[in-house]
Amino acid sequence: MLRTVRLALSLAFAALVGQSALAQSPGTAENIDDFGKAYRQATFGPATVRLRDIAAVDVPKGFAFIPAPAANVFLHARRFALDSPIWGVVVPAKQYEGWYISLASSETGYVAQADLSALGHEDVRSSLAATLRRGNSARMQRGTTMLDVGAFLEPPRHEPQLHRYTTALRIFETGPSSGDDDLFKVTTHLFGRHHALDVTLVGALSDYDRYRPLQQNLVDGTKFIEGHRAGDFVAGKDPRATHVLDLVFGGRTSAELAAEAAEEAAEMQRRANLPPQRSLASQMQLALFGVLALAAAFGGALAFFRRGNGDQPPQHNHLVERALRSPKRS
């Protein structure tokens, strides 16, 4: 059980599609005092929790919402911590059962649902896998397990009318210390006017059918507030998301994509400022002239050396010539 819990924590907070990274904490694995500190700051359901000034989530009865930074204290009690911002985690109110739901956001700009509809399922899975694998070197350095992505547990579900997209993946350990405790990871991306809000549940694969409805209920109870809803988007004024596959599923940020675009534009400008290159026909013509000139030079050199070696045309012998002409006279 402890192994599964540790792996679940490693995945949910190291491979969160946002840009999470796993960090080792100096705390002990079962620090009850840290659990107590985290739960003392929790909001117990049923309750509606405001997520800053952007969204709100309905926490059901029997569950608790632990806000950041108390959520990191909770993770420290399990020897793991998140070093990128989240809004918090949802856990059972009475006893931790080896799973939890994290809530995180990223500033994406407005994501057009048509762009999401155009994505292939395998492209989405490959992008999620690449995102997870990029963190494996850091996990190895920190002494935690390496992870990889398996098949979809259910086909990705795009709900354009609700502005959300859900993926459910099998996750497994790789490397020399790999185990048999496969996990599931279900993430629903909710898209608003400026942000994407990710609701992610991670647990043991054997509990998938049992816990999957918990994530769905929390998603249904999570809403952007007025002014931040997708329907509040103002065309021509609000920024629109580009490179949606990388931005939503590839673990990239808008700042990173903008920096790459600026770098590519600078490189294109640099190439445009270079002297114009000759056309292919001109290059071939110059090459032909070069070959002919080389051949002429070689021929001249060969003739010179032949003359230098005494290979010269025979000289006329006047006496022989007179003797040959004399019979013709008689």
C-alpha beads as a LAMMPS data file, in Angstrom:
LAMMPS data file: protein, C-alpha beads

330 atoms
329 bonds

1 atom types
1 bond types

-500.0 500.0 xlo xhi
-500.0 500.0 ylo yhi
-500.0 500.0 zlo zhi

Masses

1 110.0

Atoms # bond

1 1 1 0.000 0.000 0.000
2 1 1 2.762 2.446 0.933
3 1 1 4.536 1.752 -2.359
4 1 1 1.364 2.573 -4.293
5 1 1 0.820 5.744 -2.280
6 1 1 4.379 6.928 -2.937
7 1 1 4.060 6.195 -6.640
8 1 1 0.729 7.994 -6.829
9 1 1 2.213 11.058 -5.182
10 1 1 5.198 10.910 -7.516
11 1 1 2.965 10.872 -10.565
12 1 1 0.314 13.352 -9.585
13 1 1 2.749 16.024 -8.552
14 1 1 5.743 15.326 -10.757
15 1 1 3.888 14.732 -14.008
16 1 1 1.004 17.139 -13.682
17 1 1 0.370 18.388 -17.229
18 1 1 0.971 21.938 -16.025
19 1 1 4.711 21.808 -15.288
20 1 1 5.149 20.128 -11.924
21 1 1 8.414 18.789 -10.568
22 1 1 9.022 16.363 -7.750
23 1 1 11.163 17.391 -4.772
24 1 1 12.334 15.307 -1.852
25 1 1 11.351 16.585 1.559
26 1 1 13.413 16.177 4.727
27 1 1 10.270 15.078 6.564
28 1 1 9.436 11.491 7.498
29 1 1 7.048 9.261 5.566
30 1 1 4.421 9.178 8.313
31 1 1 4.620 12.604 9.929
32 1 1 1.255 12.763 11.655
33 1 1 1.873 16.299 12.894
34 1 1 2.245 17.526 9.303
35 1 1 -0.990 15.778 8.396
36 1 1 -2.667 17.528 11.272
37 1 1 -1.352 20.934 10.185
38 1 1 -2.650 20.381 6.660
39 1 1 -6.082 19.170 7.751
40 1 1 -6.473 22.062 10.180
41 1 1 -6.453 24.422 7.193
42 1 1 -8.834 22.291 5.146
43 1 1 -12.371 23.182 4.152
44 1 1 -14.665 20.209 4.717
45 1 1 -17.576 19.485 2.453
46 1 1 -20.214 20.133 1.610
47 1 1 -18.825 23.557 0.817
48 1 1 -18.024 25.823 -2.113
49 1 1 -14.378 26.872 -2.251
50 1 1 -13.304 29.948 -4.177
51 1 1 -10.205 29.373 -6.288
52 1 1 -8.743 32.853 -6.099
53 1 1 -10.793 35.183 -8.282
54 1 1 -10.997 32.821 -11.251
55 1 1 -13.117 29.786 -10.393
56 1 1 -14.941 27.920 -7.634
57 1 1 -15.289 24.245 -6.738
58 1 1 -18.033 22.416 -4.859
59 1 1 -16.443 20.042 -2.346
60 1 1 -18.805 17.121 -1.625
61 1 1 -19.638 15.781 1.827
62 1 1 -16.998 13.395 3.097
63 1 1 -14.144 15.225 1.382
64 1 1 -11.813 18.064 2.292
65 1 1 -10.082 20.729 0.241
66 1 1 -6.550 21.544 1.421
67 1 1 -5.377 24.832 -0.102
68 1 1 -1.840 25.758 -1.066
69 1 1 0.581 26.081 0.677
70 1 1 -0.946 23.689 3.222
71 1 1 -1.249 21.155 0.387
72 1 1 2.546 21.093 0.202
73 1 1 2.692 20.424 3.936
74 1 1 0.384 17.486 3.344
75 1 1 2.750 16.222 0.656
76 1 1 5.774 16.704 2.894
77 1 1 4.181 14.201 5.244
78 1 1 4.523 11.695 2.409
79 1 1 8.099 12.839 1.613
80 1 1 7.069 14.616 -1.562
81 1 1 6.437 18.248 -2.379
82 1 1 5.296 20.245 -5.342
83 1 1 7.504 23.146 -6.385
84 1 1 5.108 24.692 -8.888
85 1 1 1.934 26.546 -7.863
86 1 1 -1.352 24.732 -7.404
87 1 1 -4.648 25.793 -5.910
88 1 1 -4.892 22.793 -3.647
89 1 1 -5.849 19.138 -3.299
90 1 1 -9.051 17.287 -2.481
91 1 1 -8.723 14.268 -0.173
92 1 1 -11.009 12.095 1.964
93 1 1 -12.151 13.982 5.047
94 1 1 -11.458 11.225 7.583
95 1 1 -8.697 8.920 6.379
96 1 1 -6.217 9.176 3.529
97 1 1 -6.798 6.303 1.086
98 1 1 -3.869 6.602 -1.334
99 1 1 -5.458 8.924 -3.866
100 1 1 -6.177 12.610 -4.187
101 1 1 -7.344 15.161 -6.713
102 1 1 -5.167 18.147 -7.520
103 1 1 -6.351 21.440 -8.956
104 1 1 -3.937 23.594 -10.940
105 1 1 -4.234 26.289 -13.575
106 1 1 -2.207 27.738 -16.427
107 1 1 -2.603 30.956 -18.348
108 1 1 -3.217 29.705 -21.856
109 1 1 -5.340 32.376 -23.439
110 1 1 -8.619 31.441 -25.060
111 1 1 -8.539 27.875 -26.423
112 1 1 -10.741 27.431 -29.484
113 1 1 -12.721 24.200 -29.269
114 1 1 -12.256 23.645 -32.996
115 1 1 -8.504 23.363 -32.389
116 1 1 -9.108 20.659 -29.789
117 1 1 -11.515 18.788 -32.064
118 1 1 -8.833 18.649 -34.762
119 1 1 -6.367 16.776 -32.521
120 1 1 -5.850 13.056 -33.038
121 1 1 -6.037 10.808 -29.991
122 1 1 -2.609 9.303 -30.627
123 1 1 -1.089 12.771 -30.972
124 1 1 -2.534 13.651 -27.573
125 1 1 -1.219 10.448 -25.993
126 1 1 2.241 10.925 -27.515
127 1 1 2.380 14.486 -26.235
128 1 1 1.363 13.409 -22.723
129 1 1 3.954 10.626 -22.793
130 1 1 6.721 12.988 -23.892
131 1 1 5.774 15.376 -21.090
132 1 1 5.986 12.634 -18.474
133 1 1 9.269 11.196 -19.785
134 1 1 10.976 14.595 -19.747
135 1 1 10.834 14.495 -15.972
136 1 1 12.502 11.099 -15.614
137 1 1 16.066 12.423 -15.449
138 1 1 15.098 14.707 -12.570
139 1 1 13.302 11.824 -10.853
140 1 1 16.424 9.659 -11.104
141 1 1 18.567 12.413 -9.592
142 1 1 16.126 12.712 -6.713
143 1 1 16.033 8.979 -6.130
144 1 1 12.395 8.531 -7.157
145 1 1 10.906 6.158 -9.678
146 1 1 10.874 6.678 -13.438
147 1 1 7.460 6.729 -15.084
148 1 1 5.989 6.071 -18.494
149 1 1 2.598 6.255 -20.182
150 1 1 0.571 3.276 -21.314
151 1 1 -2.647 3.121 -23.291
152 1 1 -5.762 5.187 -22.764
153 1 1 -8.100 3.586 -20.264
154 1 1 -10.970 5.247 -22.086
155 1 1 -11.029 7.273 -25.299
156 1 1 -10.286 10.978 -24.800
157 1 1 -13.552 12.840 -24.391
158 1 1 -13.964 16.316 -25.816
159 1 1 -17.057 18.215 -24.726
160 1 1 -16.940 21.421 -26.763
161 1 1 -20.253 22.708 -25.441
162 1 1 -18.819 22.531 -21.922
163 1 1 -15.338 23.720 -22.955
164 1 1 -13.508 20.750 -21.473
165 1 1 -11.343 17.806 -22.532
166 1 1 -10.680 14.617 -20.517
167 1 1 -7.950 11.985 -20.768
168 1 1 -7.518 8.803 -18.721
169 1 1 -4.169 7.018 -18.893
170 1 1 -2.425 4.001 -17.449
171 1 1 0.895 4.961 -15.850
172 1 1 3.630 2.484 -14.942
173 1 1 7.119 2.467 -13.449
174 1 1 10.185 1.891 -15.605
175 1 1 13.866 1.332 -14.910
176 1 1 15.715 -1.097 -12.645
177 1 1 13.433 -0.490 -9.649
178 1 1 10.156 -0.790 -11.541
179 1 1 7.269 -2.482 -9.806
180 1 1 3.896 -3.911 -10.676
181 1 1 1.792 -1.165 -9.071
182 1 1 0.327 0.465 -12.148
183 1 1 -1.619 3.675 -11.721
184 1 1 -4.357 5.574 -13.450
185 1 1 -4.307 9.284 -14.104
186 1 1 -7.475 11.108 -15.134
187 1 1 -7.261 14.789 -16.049
188 1 1 -10.034 17.087 -17.181
189 1 1 -8.964 20.411 -18.659
190 1 1 -11.595 23.103 -18.211
191 1 1 -11.104 26.092 -20.494
192 1 1 -12.054 29.626 -19.596
193 1 1 -11.512 33.068 -21.034
194 1 1 -7.815 33.263 -20.167
195 1 1 -6.984 30.072 -18.264
196 1 1 -7.112 26.299 -18.353
197 1 1 -7.998 24.639 -15.061
198 1 1 -6.803 21.040 -14.617
199 1 1 -8.615 18.631 -12.298
200 1 1 -6.426 15.520 -11.927
201 1 1 -7.090 12.291 -10.029
202 1 1 -4.377 9.660 -9.505
203 1 1 -4.779 6.292 -7.848
204 1 1 -3.959 2.604 -8.059
205 1 1 -5.114 1.052 -11.325
206 1 1 -7.029 -1.631 -9.446
207 1 1 -9.205 1.138 -7.941
208 1 1 -9.973 2.843 -11.246
209 1 1 -13.668 1.918 -11.399
210 1 1 -14.110 2.783 -7.727
211 1 1 -12.572 6.260 -7.751
212 1 1 -13.196 7.425 -11.300
213 1 1 -16.661 8.904 -10.454
214 1 1 -15.074 11.070 -7.729
215 1 1 -13.129 13.041 -10.310
216 1 1 -16.177 13.400 -12.544
217 1 1 -18.265 14.748 -9.656
218 1 1 -15.593 17.298 -8.790
219 1 1 -15.302 18.386 -12.420
220 1 1 -19.072 18.894 -12.637
221 1 1 -18.857 21.055 -9.541
222 1 1 -16.003 23.249 -10.799
223 1 1 -16.878 26.439 -12.645
224 1 1 -15.164 29.602 -13.814
225 1 1 -16.744 32.667 -12.263
226 1 1 -18.303 35.471 -14.273
227 1 1 -15.748 37.385 -16.293
228 1 1 -13.470 34.341 -16.595
229 1 1 -15.836 31.950 -18.377
230 1 1 -15.192 30.869 -21.947
231 1 1 -18.388 32.647 -22.928
232 1 1 -16.910 35.937 -21.682
233 1 1 -14.237 35.842 -24.395
234 1 1 -14.023 39.072 -26.410
235 1 1 -12.958 38.432 -29.999
236 1 1 -10.301 40.827 -31.252
237 1 1 -9.345 41.843 -27.730
238 1 1 -8.520 38.744 -25.698
239 1 1 -5.476 36.626 -26.627
240 1 1 -6.127 33.289 -28.314
241 1 1 -4.112 30.144 -27.627
242 1 1 -1.794 28.854 -30.335
243 1 1 0.042 25.511 -30.518
244 1 1 -2.779 23.943 -28.506
245 1 1 -1.286 20.441 -28.517
246 1 1 1.942 21.659 -26.867
247 1 1 0.208 24.143 -24.621
248 1 1 -2.508 21.883 -23.207
249 1 1 -0.988 18.394 -23.363
250 1 1 2.734 18.972 -23.938
251 1 1 3.603 20.643 -20.667
252 1 1 4.690 23.854 -22.381
253 1 1 3.898 27.381 -21.226
254 1 1 2.787 30.352 -23.276
255 1 1 6.036 32.120 -22.348
256 1 1 8.142 29.210 -23.629
257 1 1 6.225 29.013 -26.894
258 1 1 6.451 32.788 -27.355
259 1 1 10.210 32.698 -26.741
260 1 1 10.650 29.918 -29.302
261 1 1 8.552 31.819 -31.849
262 1 1 10.669 34.948 -31.304
263 1 1 13.855 32.918 -31.729
264 1 1 12.581 31.380 -34.967
265 1 1 11.570 34.818 -36.276
266 1 1 15.033 36.186 -35.483
267 1 1 16.659 33.285 -37.314
268 1 1 14.450 33.828 -40.362
269 1 1 15.370 37.524 -40.350
270 1 1 19.057 36.660 -40.118
271 1 1 18.777 34.379 -43.124
272 1 1 16.852 37.014 -45.051
273 1 1 19.714 39.479 -44.511
274 1 1 22.298 37.127 -46.002
275 1 1 23.550 37.870 -49.581
276 1 1 21.256 36.283 -52.163
277 1 1 22.383 32.893 -53.356
278 1 1 22.785 32.108 -57.047
279 1 1 20.096 30.061 -58.715
280 1 1 20.622 26.369 -59.355
281 1 1 21.035 27.000 -63.106
282 1 1 23.705 29.607 -62.443
283 1 1 25.504 27.284 -60.060
284 1 1 25.466 24.480 -62.654
285 1 1 26.731 26.836 -65.357
286 1 1 29.602 27.990 -63.166
287 1 1 30.420 24.395 -62.322
288 1 1 30.501 23.486 -66.057
289 1 1 32.800 26.400 -66.822
290 1 1 35.052 25.273 -64.011
291 1 1 35.231 21.727 -65.372
292 1 1 36.036 22.970 -68.884
293 1 1 38.704 25.320 -67.574
294 1 1 40.231 22.522 -65.549
295 1 1 40.222 20.223 -68.576
296 1 1 41.896 22.874 -70.743
297 1 1 44.537 23.486 -68.102
298 1 1 45.181 19.771 -67.801
299 1 1 45.500 19.401 -71.567
300 1 1 47.979 22.266 -71.791
301 1 1 50.072 20.835 -68.997
302 1 1 50.093 17.423 -70.657
303 1 1 51.290 18.893 -73.972
304 1 1 54.017 20.815 -72.190
305 1 1 55.361 17.739 -70.466
306 1 1 55.262 15.734 -73.686
307 1 1 57.409 18.328 -75.422
308 1 1 59.770 18.370 -72.500
309 1 1 60.282 14.593 -72.781
310 1 1 61.410 14.797 -76.489
311 1 1 58.146 13.562 -77.882
312 1 1 58.261 16.053 -80.764
313 1 1 57.106 15.814 -84.381
314 1 1 59.853 14.316 -86.686
315 1 1 62.040 16.820 -88.543
316 1 1 62.171 16.621 -92.385
317 1 1 65.446 15.207 -93.822
318 1 1 66.058 17.129 -97.057
319 1 1 68.296 14.416 -98.517
320 1 1 65.648 11.755 -98.036
321 1 1 63.038 14.032 -99.462
322 1 1 65.149 14.622 -102.597
323 1 1 65.751 10.891 -102.993
324 1 1 62.051 10.156 -102.776
325 1 1 61.147 12.813 -105.282
326 1 1 63.801 11.773 -107.831
327 1 1 62.101 8.632 -109.111
328 1 1 59.009 10.626 -109.877
329 1 1 61.021 12.813 -112.199
330 1 1 62.345 9.942 -114.381

Bonds

1 1 1 2
2 1 2 3
3 1 3 4
4 1 4 5
5 1 5 6
6 1 6 7
7 1 7 8
8 1 8 9
9 1 9 10
10 1 10 11
11 1 11 12
12 1 12 13
13 1 13 14
14 1 14 15
15 1 15 16
16 1 16 17
17 1 17 18
18 1 18 19
19 1 19 20
20 1 20 21
21 1 21 22
22 1 22 23
23 1 23 24
24 1 24 25
25 1 25 26
26 1 26 27
27 1 27 28
28 1 28 29
29 1 29 30
30 1 30 31
31 1 31 32
32 1 32 33
33 1 33 34
34 1 34 35
35 1 35 36
36 1 36 37
37 1 37 38
38 1 38 39
39 1 39 40
40 1 40 41
41 1 41 42
42 1 42 43
43 1 43 44
44 1 44 45
45 1 45 46
46 1 46 47
47 1 47 48
48 1 48 49
49 1 49 50
50 1 50 51
51 1 51 52
52 1 52 53
53 1 53 54
54 1 54 55
55 1 55 56
56 1 56 57
57 1 57 58
58 1 58 59
59 1 59 60
60 1 60 61
61 1 61 62
62 1 62 63
63 1 63 64
64 1 64 65
65 1 65 66
66 1 66 67
67 1 67 68
68 1 68 69
69 1 69 70
70 1 70 71
71 1 71 72
72 1 72 73
73 1 73 74
74 1 74 75
75 1 75 76
76 1 76 77
77 1 77 78
78 1 78 79
79 1 79 80
80 1 80 81
81 1 81 82
82 1 82 83
83 1 83 84
84 1 84 85
85 1 85 86
86 1 86 87
87 1 87 88
88 1 88 89
89 1 89 90
90 1 90 91
91 1 91 92
92 1 92 93
93 1 93 94
94 1 94 95
95 1 95 96
96 1 96 97
97 1 97 98
98 1 98 99
99 1 99 100
100 1 100 101
101 1 101 102
102 1 102 103
103 1 103 104
104 1 104 105
105 1 105 106
106 1 106 107
107 1 107 108
108 1 108 109
109 1 109 110
110 1 110 111
111 1 111 112
112 1 112 113
113 1 113 114
114 1 114 115
115 1 115 116
116 1 116 117
117 1 117 118
118 1 118 119
119 1 119 120
120 1 120 121
121 1 121 122
122 1 122 123
123 1 123 124
124 1 124 125
125 1 125 126
126 1 126 127
127 1 127 128
128 1 128 129
129 1 129 130
130 1 130 131
131 1 131 132
132 1 132 133
133 1 133 134
134 1 134 135
135 1 135 136
136 1 136 137
137 1 137 138
138 1 138 139
139 1 139 140
140 1 140 141
141 1 141 142
142 1 142 143
143 1 143 144
144 1 144 145
145 1 145 146
146 1 146 147
147 1 147 148
148 1 148 149
149 1 149 150
150 1 150 151
151 1 151 152
152 1 152 153
153 1 153 154
154 1 154 155
155 1 155 156
156 1 156 157
157 1 157 158
158 1 158 159
159 1 159 160
160 1 160 161
161 1 161 162
162 1 162 163
163 1 163 164
164 1 164 165
165 1 165 166
166 1 166 167
167 1 167 168
168 1 168 169
169 1 169 170
170 1 170 171
171 1 171 172
172 1 172 173
173 1 173 174
174 1 174 175
175 1 175 176
176 1 176 177
177 1 177 178
178 1 178 179
179 1 179 180
180 1 180 181
181 1 181 182
182 1 182 183
183 1 183 184
184 1 184 185
185 1 185 186
186 1 186 187
187 1 187 188
188 1 188 189
189 1 189 190
190 1 190 191
191 1 191 192
192 1 192 193
193 1 193 194
194 1 194 195
195 1 195 196
196 1 196 197
197 1 197 198
198 1 198 199
199 1 199 200
200 1 200 201
201 1 201 202
202 1 202 203
203 1 203 204
204 1 204 205
205 1 205 206
206 1 206 207
207 1 207 208
208 1 208 209
209 1 209 210
210 1 210 211
211 1 211 212
212 1 212 213
213 1 213 214
214 1 214 215
215 1 215 216
216 1 216 217
217 1 217 218
218 1 218 219
219 1 219 220
220 1 220 221
221 1 221 222
222 1 222 223
223 1 223 224
224 1 224 225
225 1 225 226
226 1 226 227
227 1 227 228
228 1 228 229
229 1 229 230
230 1 230 231
231 1 231 232
232 1 232 233
233 1 233 234
234 1 234 235
235 1 235 236
236 1 236 237
237 1 237 238
238 1 238 239
239 1 239 240
240 1 240 241
241 1 241 242
242 1 242 243
243 1 243 244
244 1 244 245
245 1 245 246
246 1 246 247
247 1 247 248
248 1 248 249
249 1 249 250
250 1 250 251
251 1 251 252
252 1 252 253
253 1 253 254
254 1 254 255
255 1 255 256
256 1 256 257
257 1 257 258
258 1 258 259
259 1 259 260
260 1 260 261
261 1 261 262
262 1 262 263
263 1 263 264
264 1 264 265
265 1 265 266
266 1 266 267
267 1 267 268
268 1 268 269
269 1 269 270
270 1 270 271
271 1 271 272
272 1 272 273
273 1 273 274
274 1 274 275
275 1 275 276
276 1 276 277
277 1 277 278
278 1 278 279
279 1 279 280
280 1 280 281
281 1 281 282
282 1 282 283
283 1 283 284
284 1 284 285
285 1 285 286
286 1 286 287
287 1 287 288
288 1 288 289
289 1 289 290
290 1 290 291
291 1 291 292
292 1 292 293
293 1 293 294
294 1 294 295
295 1 295 296
296 1 296 297
297 1 297 298
298 1 298 299
299 1 299 300
300 1 300 301
301 1 301 302
302 1 302 303
303 1 303 304
304 1 304 305
305 1 305 306
306 1 306 307
307 1 307 308
308 1 308 309
309 1 309 310
310 1 310 311
311 1 311 312
312 1 312 313
313 1 313 314
314 1 314 315
315 1 315 316
316 1 316 317
317 1 317 318
318 1 318 319
319 1 319 320
320 1 320 321
321 1 321 322
322 1 322 323
323 1 323 324
324 1 324 325
325 1 325 326
326 1 326 327
327 1 327 328
328 1 328 329
329 1 329 330
